[in-house]
Amino acid sequence: MEATPANPLNPSNPIGRPASKPQTPSKTIRDPLTPAEQQQVEKLLDYAETAIHRHELETAIKAWVAILDIRVDHPEALAKATKALYDNYFTDDAWTLMLRALRGGSTSPTVYLLGIELAENIGRWREADEIRVRLARLPDADPDAILKAAHHLRTAGRPEDTIKLLEAALKRHMEDQALWLALGDLYCQIHQTKLAVAAYDRAARLGPRTEDGKKAEAALLHEKPIITEDEQRSFLLAMREAVAVSLLFLLMGFQDAGLDFWRMGGSRWLGVGLSLLGGYLLVTATSGSRQYPLGNWLGNKAKQDDVSEIAPEIRTALGLIGVALLVMSFKLVAPIALSLLTAQLGG
């Protein structure tokens, strides 16, 4: 016959429910246990396991509760105790145990995930949301735990709340690729294309060769290509595109002058210069509307922490001026080609 292990439980709480006011403040996972406490916890875990095998659930619950009186957020004891109490319709007792752990200052992501699950199971939706926010703000929160909480929230059909959770988490985990990828997926779900592309772009830049990086790049290919906010503010990027336009006009002028730079003359070089200015204005009007410093000159204060942009009417004017300068540039860099074309059309 199997020997019955010594009962390590304190008989002062025979029902197995959490004491309303422990005699001494319980420790959390951050606090080291004394050797005696550690030994007591191990004995209680073994005793609870034996009780489960003997189908003595109430005895097992008492053991788990006794562990929580030592360490209020012991993940294994808390998970098993709350599940047993919930399954047997002692929901208030299960919730009391969970509140003790959360209010006791637990920093265990596992405890927060357990709290979210229990709160949802018993219909405490507001408390579940509060626990999610606290989880995202935990200094030691594992991004995987946050992603798990986000998955449950998204599955519940609440993408906007999931976005808030991920945004809060990214304040502490700015370099976590998986969080950025998940945020991009959620923005896609609510049809926020620009925000989705920005999130995917950030995820891809954090590691294009990783699995998440490849997923982010693949997602970018399926979304509408746009220029990111940083690129819209870049004067150098706008000038780079304008230089590409002016090089095209330079080649046209070079060909019109018989492939001889010395025969290009002042008018053709003036046309090349005007094409640079016209190209810059056209690029600014179409894709560089938040550009710094041009935005400041036009009154929109486009700095790093400002997302305002050049007014649409000003952008339209810049675009028209840019097109006019490009037309003028074409006439200056290719007079011979234009005269031949005119003669051919006229003949």
C-alpha positions as a printed NumPy array, in Angstrom:
array([[  0.   ,   0.   ,   0.   ],
       [  1.283,   3.461,  -0.942],
       [  2.454,   5.491,   2.01 ],
       [  0.5  ,   8.672,   2.649],
       [  2.811,  11.712,   2.637],
       [  2.851,  14.031,   5.593],
       [  0.315,  16.82 ,   5.283],
       [  2.244,  20.09 ,   4.944],
       [ -0.9  ,  22.232,   4.952],
       [ -1.822,  24.738,   7.569],
       [ -5.227,  23.554,   8.883],
       [ -6.26 ,  27.106,   9.728],
       [ -7.936,  27.416,   6.307],
       [ -9.68 ,  24.054,   5.806],
       [-11.852,  25.118,   2.849],
       [ -8.83 ,  25.87 ,   0.686],
       [ -9.946,  29.38 ,  -0.187],
       [ -7.562,  32.338,  -0.18 ],
       [ -7.253,  34.119,   3.123],
       [ -8.569,  37.661,   2.934],
       [ -5.628,  39.085,   4.855],
       [ -2.443,  37.014,   5.004],
       [ -0.555,  37.349,   8.254],
       [  2.578,  38.471,   6.401],
       [  2.826,  40.051,   2.955],
       [  3.296,  37.312,   0.346],
       [  6.37 ,  37.411,  -1.833],
       [  6.244,  37.787,  -5.599],
       [  8.342,  36.147,  -8.255],
       [ 10.869,  38.968,  -7.891],
       [ 11.516,  38.153,  -4.24 ],
       [ 13.89 ,  35.277,  -3.434],
       [ 12.545,  32.559,  -1.175],
       [ 14.4  ,  31.382,   1.889],
       [ 15.624,  27.767,   1.823],
       [ 12.842,  26.822,   4.228],
       [ 10.205,  28.494,   2.031],
       [ 11.57 ,  26.854,  -1.091],
       [ 11.473,  23.461,   0.595],
       [  7.91 ,  24.087,   1.76 ],
       [  6.813,  25.038,  -1.768],
       [  8.319,  21.864,  -3.202],
       [  6.604,  19.733,  -0.571],
       [  3.273,  21.414,  -1.262],
       [  3.604,  20.855,  -5.011],
       [  4.338,  17.173,  -4.445],
       [  1.467,  16.899,  -1.98 ],
       [ -0.944,  18.519,  -4.46 ],
       [  0.189,  16.162,  -7.215],
       [ -0.412,  13.161,  -4.965],
       [ -3.838,  14.507,  -4.015],
       [ -4.792,  14.857,  -7.685],
       [ -3.829,  11.228,  -8.322],
       [ -6.047,  10.244,  -5.401],
       [ -8.888,  12.396,  -6.835],
       [ -8.787,  14.622,  -3.749],
       [ -9.249,  17.93 ,  -5.531],
       [-10.096,  19.962,  -2.44 ],
       [ -6.874,  18.832,  -0.763],
       [ -4.897,  19.793,  -3.879],
       [ -6.508,  23.232,  -3.924],
       [ -5.525,  23.724,  -0.293],
       [ -1.928,  22.92 ,  -1.181],
       [ -1.867,  25.368,  -4.089],
       [ -3.434,  28.102,  -1.968],
       [ -0.824,  27.46 ,   0.718],
       [  1.882,  27.975,  -1.916],
       [  0.263,  31.259,  -2.912],
       [  0.375,  32.348,   0.712],
       [  4.155,  32.012,   0.417],
       [  4.566,  33.363,  -3.111],
       [  1.449,  35.137,  -4.254],
       [  2.183,  34.808,  -7.972],
       [  3.667,  31.318,  -8.169],
       [  2.738,  30.566, -11.827],
       [  2.111,  26.825, -11.493],
       [  0.145,  27.015,  -8.262],
       [ -1.881,  29.999,  -9.461],
       [ -2.723,  28.377, -12.785],
       [ -3.823,  25.092, -11.224],
       [ -5.702,  26.638,  -8.319],
       [ -7.671,  29.13 , -10.399],
       [ -8.523,  26.502, -13.012],
       [ -9.728,  24.04 , -10.394],
       [-11.823,  26.668,  -8.641],
       [-13.268,  27.97 , -11.921],
       [-14.075,  24.485, -13.208],
       [-15.938,  23.782,  -9.972],
       [-17.874,  27.071, -10.158],
       [-15.958,  28.84 ,  -7.381],
       [-15.362,  31.777,  -9.717],
       [-15.214,  34.394,  -6.968],
       [-12.505,  32.442,  -5.169],
       [-10.541,  32.009,  -8.394],
       [-10.785,  35.721,  -9.135],
       [ -9.722,  36.595,  -5.584],
       [ -6.555,  34.539,  -5.998],
       [ -5.822,  36.265,  -9.287],
       [ -6.398,  39.739,  -7.86 ],
       [ -4.045,  38.977,  -4.986],
       [ -1.309,  38.144,  -7.477],
       [ -1.901,  41.188,  -9.656],
       [ -2.341,  43.648,  -6.808],
       [  0.632,  42.122,  -5.033],
       [  2.903,  43.573,  -7.695],
       [  3.53 ,  40.515,  -9.831],
       [  5.818,  41.043, -12.822],
       [  5.294,  37.571, -14.295],
       [  3.885,  37.735, -17.857],
       [  2.452,  34.257, -17.313],
       [  0.357,  35.548, -14.431],
       [ -0.997,  38.374, -16.581],
       [ -1.929,  35.957, -19.352],
       [ -3.699,  33.779, -16.795],
       [ -5.493,  36.854, -15.499],
       [ -6.659,  37.842, -18.976],
       [ -7.973,  34.351, -19.667],
       [ -9.777,  34.097, -16.335],
       [-11.272,  37.582, -16.616],
       [-12.67 ,  36.783, -20.05 ],
       [-14.019,  33.427, -18.899],
       [-16.01 ,  35.031, -16.094],
       [-17.113,  38.   , -18.189],
       [-14.926,  40.689, -16.645],
       [-14.075,  42.323, -19.975],
       [-12.993,  45.683, -18.571],
       [-10.612,  44.016, -16.131],
       [ -9.226,  41.873, -18.956],
       [ -8.414,  45.   , -20.958],
       [ -6.752,  46.611, -17.963],
       [ -4.592,  43.53 , -17.441],
       [ -3.567,  43.605, -21.107],
       [ -2.44 ,  47.211, -20.808],
       [ -0.46 ,  46.384, -17.673],
       [  1.112,  43.421, -19.456],
       [  2.242,  45.619, -22.346],
       [  3.845,  48.043, -19.91 ],
       [  5.732,  45.438, -17.901],
       [  9.48 ,  46.164, -18.065],
       [ 10.278,  42.455, -18.262],
       [  7.349,  41.419, -20.417],
       [  8.264,  38.893, -23.074],
       [  7.103,  40.065, -26.527],
       [  5.826,  36.538, -27.132],
       [  3.493,  36.893, -24.165],
       [  2.274,  40.224, -25.504],
       [  1.693,  38.672, -28.917],
       [ -0.295,  35.888, -27.293],
       [ -2.489,  38.422, -25.51 ],
       [ -2.877,  40.36 , -28.756],
       [ -3.884,  37.186, -30.585],
       [ -6.675,  36.47 , -28.107],
       [ -7.927,  40.043, -28.397],
       [ -7.805,  39.987, -32.187],
       [ -9.604,  36.634, -32.293],
       [-12.336,  38.233, -30.206],
       [-12.933,  40.669, -33.074],
       [-11.382,  43.767, -31.504],
       [ -8.597,  44.903, -33.864],
       [ -8.617,  48.523, -32.658],
       [ -8.011,  47.472, -29.053],
       [ -5.316,  45.064, -30.218],
       [ -3.568,  47.924, -32.004],
       [ -3.571,  49.965, -28.801],
       [ -2.033,  47.014, -26.962],
       [  0.752,  46.596, -29.524],
       [  1.447,  50.319, -29.683],
       [  1.837,  50.386, -25.903],
       [  4.157,  47.378, -26.065],
       [  6.287,  48.939, -28.803],
       [  7.107,  51.849, -26.536],
       [  9.226,  49.367, -24.551],
       [ 10.145,  47.02 , -27.395],
       [ 10.897,  49.377, -30.285],
       [ 13.234,  46.874, -31.952],
       [ 10.967,  43.83 , -31.805],
       [ 10.276,  42.702, -35.347],
       [  7.364,  40.408, -34.531],
       [  5.438,  43.207, -32.811],
       [  5.85 ,  45.511, -35.82 ],
       [  4.735,  42.734, -38.168],
       [  1.65 ,  42.042, -36.061],
       [  0.854,  45.753, -35.978],
       [  1.088,  45.919, -39.77 ],
       [ -1.321,  42.989, -40.106],
       [ -3.823,  44.74 , -37.865],
       [ -3.582,  47.998, -39.788],
       [ -4.294,  45.998, -42.949],
       [ -7.332,  44.485, -41.287],
       [ -8.838,  47.92 , -40.639],
       [ -7.735,  49.18 , -44.094],
       [ -5.157,  51.687, -42.841],
       [ -2.79 ,  51.112, -45.766],
       [ -0.258,  53.833, -45.067],
       [  0.111,  52.86 , -41.425],
       [  0.357,  49.201, -42.415],
       [  3.12 ,  49.911, -44.92 ],
       [  5.026,  51.973, -42.353],
       [  4.804,  49.118, -39.813],
       [  5.822,  46.507, -42.38 ],
       [  8.692,  48.697, -43.513],
       [  9.941,  49.018, -39.946],
       [  9.7  ,  45.256, -39.47 ],
       [ 11.583,  44.571, -42.697],
       [ 14.374,  46.996, -41.813],
       [ 14.931,  45.232, -38.48 ],
       [ 16.058,  42.082, -40.291],
       [ 15.107,  41.33 , -43.906],
       [ 16.585,  37.807, -43.788],
       [ 14.603,  36.58 , -40.793],
       [ 11.307,  34.761, -41.172],
       [  9.347,  37.775, -39.907],
       [ 11.414,  40.058, -42.134],
       [ 10.536,  38.013, -45.202],
       [  6.869,  38.092, -44.213],
       [  7.053,  41.872, -43.85 ],
       [  8.66 ,  42.296, -47.267],
       [  6.077,  40.007, -48.841],
       [  3.318,  42.059, -47.229],
       [  4.868,  45.244, -48.582],
       [  4.688,  43.859, -52.118],
       [  0.938,  43.359, -51.762],
       [  0.227,  46.818, -50.416],
       [  0.025,  50.106, -52.277],
       [  3.568,  51.492, -52.655],
       [  3.919,  54.766, -50.825],
       [  6.78 ,  56.925, -49.656],
       [  7.302,  56.756, -45.923],
       [  7.001,  59.769, -43.67 ],
       [ 10.778,  60.076, -43.249],
       [ 11.237,  59.966, -47.005],
       [  8.591,  62.64 , -47.464],
       [ 10.627,  64.904, -45.181],
       [ 13.928,  64.239, -46.956],
       [ 15.324,  67.106, -49.011],
       [ 18.13 ,  64.862, -50.292],
       [ 15.682,  62.284, -51.604],
       [ 13.714,  64.939, -53.49 ],
       [ 16.924,  66.324, -54.963],
       [ 18.078,  62.836, -55.95 ],
       [ 14.936,  62.351, -58.011],
       [ 15.261,  65.829, -59.485],
       [ 18.866,  65.099, -60.509],
       [ 17.64 ,  61.991, -62.328],
       [ 15.253,  64.196, -64.318],
       [ 17.975,  66.726, -65.126],
       [ 20.311,  63.937, -66.309],
       [ 17.648,  62.918, -68.813],
       [ 17.499,  66.482, -70.111],
       [ 21.301,  66.603, -70.215],
       [ 21.351,  63.509, -72.439],
       [ 18.743,  65.061, -74.722],
       [ 20.795,  68.253, -74.992],
       [ 23.99 ,  66.289, -75.6  ],
       [ 22.332,  64.359, -78.416],
       [ 20.788,  67.508, -79.889],
       [ 24.238,  69.139, -79.944],
       [ 25.676,  66.328, -82.037],
       [ 27.159,  64.405, -79.104],
       [ 29.513,  67.285, -78.363],
       [ 29.422,  68.999, -74.976],
       [ 31.356,  71.99 , -76.344],
       [ 28.544,  72.713, -78.849],
       [ 25.753,  72.629, -76.306],
       [ 25.887,  76.363, -75.69 ],
       [ 24.487,  78.43 , -72.863],
       [ 20.819,  77.869, -73.711],
       [ 21.033,  74.099, -73.46 ],
       [ 22.918,  74.294, -70.145],
       [ 20.28 ,  76.736, -68.915],
       [ 17.63 ,  74.193, -69.887],
       [ 19.422,  71.51 , -67.876],
       [ 19.489,  73.814, -64.859],
       [ 15.813,  74.659, -65.211],
       [ 14.987,  70.951, -65.51 ],
       [ 16.663,  70.388, -62.139],
       [ 14.492,  73.071, -60.547],
       [ 11.344,  71.921, -62.332],
       [ 11.944,  68.3  , -61.377],
       [ 12.473,  69.281, -57.75 ],
       [  9.214,  71.238, -57.629],
       [  7.296,  68.416, -59.304],
       [  8.697,  65.793, -56.905],
       [  7.872,  68.015, -53.94 ],
       [  4.309,  68.484, -55.15 ],
       [  3.674,  64.783, -55.723],
       [  5.592,  62.905, -53.021],
       [  7.591,  65.284, -50.83 ],
       [  4.798,  67.324, -49.282],
       [  6.221,  67.028, -45.733],
       [  9.706,  67.946, -46.795],
       [ 12.001,  69.883, -44.511],
       [ 12.985,  72.761, -44.88 ],
       [ 10.673,  73.627, -47.784],
       [  7.665,  72.891, -45.613],
       [  8.776,  75.476, -43.06 ],
       [  9.258,  78.074, -45.769],
       [  5.685,  77.461, -46.885],
       [  4.379,  77.604, -43.322],
       [  3.79 ,  73.995, -42.294],
       [  6.685,  73.483, -39.805],
       [  7.56 ,  70.019, -41.07 ],
       [  9.877,  68.932, -38.271],
       [ 10.578,  65.466, -36.867],
       [  7.655,  65.559, -34.46 ],
       [  5.224,  67.244, -36.85 ],
       [  3.231,  65.346, -39.45 ],
       [  1.56 ,  68.367, -41.095],
       [  2.173,  68.906, -44.789],
       [  2.15 ,  71.539, -47.504],
       [ -1.369,  72.704, -48.313],
       [ -2.953,  71.063, -51.405],
       [ -3.363,  74.375, -53.245],
       [  0.326,  75.179, -52.778],
       [  1.275,  71.694, -53.94 ],
       [ -0.838,  72.172, -57.052],
       [  0.884,  75.477, -57.777],
       [  4.318,  73.923, -57.28 ],
       [  3.407,  71.075, -59.61 ],
       [  2.203,  73.428, -62.345],
       [  5.32 ,  75.568, -62.046],
       [  7.458,  72.427, -62.194],
       [  5.707,  71.201, -65.36 ],
       [  6.072,  74.633, -66.976],
       [  9.79 ,  74.699, -66.199],
       [ 10.239,  71.212, -67.648],
       [  8.457,  72.224, -70.866],
       [ 10.666,  75.307, -71.105],
       [ 13.723,  73.173, -70.41 ],
       [ 12.811,  70.793, -73.221],
       [ 12.608,  73.689, -75.666],
       [ 16.022,  74.94 , -74.546],
       [ 17.903,  71.634, -74.574],
       [ 16.524,  70.263, -77.859],
       [ 15.954,  73.161, -80.302],
       [ 17.208,  71.231, -83.344],
       [ 15.077,  68.201, -82.578],
       [ 12.045,  70.425, -82.054],
       [ 12.597,  72.282, -85.339],
       [ 12.938,  69.001, -87.249],
       [  9.826,  67.641, -85.582],
       [  7.899,  70.825, -86.376],
       [  9.031,  70.741, -89.997],
       [  8.06 ,  67.101, -90.346],
       [  4.639,  67.693, -88.84 ],
       [  4.142,  70.809, -90.93 ],
       [  5.209,  69.074, -94.144]])
